[in-house]
Amino acid sequence: MSTPTKTVKTSSRPIRALAILALIIVGLLGTALIQGATSVKLGLDLRGGTSVTLQPRASNDANKITSDSIDQAVSIIRQRVNSLGVAESEVTAQGSGTNRQIVISVPGESGRRVVDLVGQTAELRFRQVLAESAALGGSASDTATPALGVSPEINAKFAGLDCSNPANLQGTGTDAPTDTIVACSRTGTSKYILAPAEVLGRQVSKASAGLDAQGASAWYVSLTFDGEGTKAFGVLTSRVTSLPSPANQVAIVLDGLVVSAPVINEAIPSGNAQITGNFTQVEAQDLANVLKYGALPLAFDRGEVQQVSPTLGSEQLRAGILAGALGLFLVVVFSLLYYRALGFVTVGSLAIAALLVYLLFLVLGETIGFTLTLAGIAGAVVAIGVTADSFIVFFERVRDEAREGRSLRSAVESGWVRARHTIIVADIISLLAAVLLYFFTVGGVRGFAFTLGLTTVVDLLVVFLFSKPLLTMIARINFFASGHPLSGFSDKSIGLKGASTQMKSTATSTVEA
């Protein structure tokens, strides 16, 4: 009897899969064009950036300079930088003992803004306003009626405060919560006498930026207090609502400057508040990020901001690119020699994967500040092997099915059913390793992990939306289906020789007894 050719029913739709892939590529390309992204952003080790040294000083007697406080400040600053999407930045403590300094290095020319942001102490206070006066024109003689219950020294200091002096608009972050203070608004247009703080920044549990679409399209920062802060804020707002101006105002003070001083019309027991002050989008988002991760335990004197040269020369960059190109070349040569014409599926898949990765680098560079470093290039080189491994698993499964007597079209479908589980499991393991490395390491290792994880996801997309559909289509071409010696599916290629070949050739015919 003859051995019937086995068939596998399939609902595979290669054209639809290829169309989805095309839409993804067009979408990424369109996004890159809209963003104006024309080149991949390079990291600190490849193109240099901005560096600053922060010299710590105790913000008050309670916050002394210790090794632990320096380490805490490094952790908070690193979180702030990461929250802005600035990849491959370096935040380190240098020196020993209480003489340690914090050095921040950020890739690119936009590092000055980041350095200005992360160095803020973010000491947020909510204080009742005791006196307010305009401070326009740079005159230090702007006076107001002395505030009742305030010492003559504070009144005299208030009268002499010149808010047009830039030195008084820098913010000190050294105001003690229990003190009555004088302070300028951050714009320099007003000055205040402020009562001791009743709500503190450490009592803020959440912070986010928002846009007032119903008003003048102004940006603001929303705050949510913890249980202690909710109670304190409710007591403060309840008490001042019935007081005459300006005592019915609560000043929001950040690092010694008044951001805003709204009039309180009713008690706010909900534990939610807003900080307004004619913010731009960037200012509101930066302030929310600073508050979200808490106040620094120390204040800092900012050193000179400098541009730093790349830590790796062009030779190292060329060596990294050469290693990647050589690895890609060897994979292509092996595929063509071993899989013959079938190897062009590997070449095409690698080309699509490279295109997707490049477009993602462009888009993520503008979206989350992703920068490519030498460690990231290493992750991409490793990904070439991961991608090639997926193809080999699939191709060998197809050959196994063909050796069992299936037609090529049937072998592709049944081989895919068996191969995809292996491919998915292998890529998930690689992705989990990348995620763990990213969240539990710092510096260059995170760049390696991010790139490895990204290219692993790309590998899954390419295998499902390009490699499998393309192999389904070429299985219908007679050159491959007939087992041409150069197709990669000849009897010799799949391991059928001698009697086995003769048996396969007669399996589809009727044998008479």
Helices and strands as residue ranges (DSSP letters): H 14-35, H 44-47, E 49-57, H 67-83, E 90-94, G 97-99, E 101-107, H 111-118, E 124-134, H 152-160, G 166-169, E 181-184, E 190-194, E 199-200, G 201-203, E 204-211, E 219-225, H 227-240, E 250-254, E 257-260, E 272-279, H 281-292, E 299-302, E 306-308, H 314-339, G 340-342, H 343-367, H 374-403, H 408-440, H 444-462, I 463-467, H 468-474, H 478-481, H 491-494, H 498-506
